[in-house]
Amino acid sequence: MRRFLTLILCLPSILYAQEKYTISGYVKSADSGEEMIGATISVPTLSTGVSSNVYGFYSLTLPEGTYKVRYSYIGFDDVVKEIELSENIQLN
């Protein structure tokens, strides 16, 4: 019982021990510079992602680490960028 109680008391500190950082930026067409509303920005290894808003802006908060981030939009080729996330990053 004592070990179980110790584990429960330590669990919150374990959960908060991992640093989280944010990748944010704007998704725009390289040709026209037009904002890409509803573009999908995803991290397949974490099964997570977001869509860009009406300004083409996105923001994605992840634990520290190295990830392949996929940018996709209907009618365009996907773009995959590998990033090392150890601080907040602006990636347009």
C-alpha positions, 0 to 999 in steps of 0.5 A: 500500500505504501508503494502505491501511495508513493507512486500516486504522489509522484505521478504528477511530477513525472507527467510534467517533467517533459518539456513542450514547445510550439511550432507555429507559422503561416501556410501560403502558396509559394506561387501566389503568396495566398493563405492556404485556409484549412491546410493540414499540419500533422506529425504522423508518429504522434497521430496528431495535427492541426488545420490552418485558420482563415489567415493560414496560421497554425500552432502545434504544441509537442513534447521535446524531440525530433519529428517529421512534420507533414504539410498537406493541402488538396491539389498540392504536393505534401511537404515533409520537414524534419525538425528538432524541437528543443525551443519554440519555432516559427516555421512558415 
